[in-house]
């Protein structure tokens, strides 16, 4: 990290925090969509729903960002 310098480290930290916030937001949205009744374990239907939900968000994010100039 020393080779990044203070500005680079601050930018990297902001990027990491932004990605963590996105992940948390995706988890919340998918949890609300897929989990009907929390229990000790997730059934296979709920696991598949959560996995598909997160995959859709990732695919959408990648599609949007790949279309941006820069």
C-alpha positions in Angstrom: 0.0 0.0 0.0 2.9 2.3 0.5 3.4 2.8 -3.2 -0.2 4.2 -3.5 0.6 7.3 -1.5 -1.9 9.0 0.8 -4.3 10.1 -1.9 -4.3 6.6 -3.5 -4.9 4.9 -0.2 -7.8 7.3 0.6 -9.3 6.6 -2.9 -8.9 2.9 -2.5 -10.5 3.0 1.0 -13.5 5.0 -0.5 -13.9 2.4 -3.2 -13.8 -0.5 -0.8 -16.4 1.2 1.4 -18.7 1.9 -1.6 -18.5 -1.7 -2.7 -19.2 -2.9 0.8 -22.3 -0.7 0.9 -23.5 -2.0 -2.4 -23.0 -5.6 -1.3 -25.0 -4.8 1.9 -27.7 -3.2 -0.1 -28.0 -6.2 -2.5 -28.1 -8.6 0.5 -30.9 -6.6 2.1 -32.9 -6.4 -1.1 -32.5 -10.1 -1.9 -33.2 -11.1 1.7 -36.5 -9.2 1.7 -37.4 -10.7 -1.7 -36.4 -14.3 -1.0 -36.7 -15.1 2.7 -40.3 -15.6 3.8 -39.7 -16.9 7.3 -36.2 -16.9 8.9 -35.2 -20.2 10.5 -32.1 -22.1 11.5 -31.4 -23.1 7.9 -32.2 -21.9 4.5 -34.1 -24.3 2.3 -32.9 -25.0 -1.3 -35.6 -22.8 -2.8 -34.5 -19.8 -0.7 -30.8 -20.5 -1.3 -31.4 -20.5 -5.1 -33.5 -17.4 -4.9 -30.8 -15.5 -3.0 -28.0 -16.7 -5.3 -30.0 -15.8 -8.4 -30.9 -12.4 -7.0 -27.4 -11.5 -6.2 -26.2 -12.8 -9.6 -28.7 -10.5 -11.3 -27.5 -7.5 -9.5 -23.9 -8.3 -10.3 -24.6 -8.9 -14.0 -26.6 -5.7 -14.1 -23.9 -3.7 -12.4 -21.2 -5.1 -14.8 -23.4 -4.4 -17.8 -23.9 -0.8 -16.7 -20.3 -0.1 -15.8 -18.9 -1.7 -19.0 -21.1 0.7 -21.0 -19.7 3.8 -19.3 -17.0 5.7 -21.1 -13.6 5.9 -19.5 
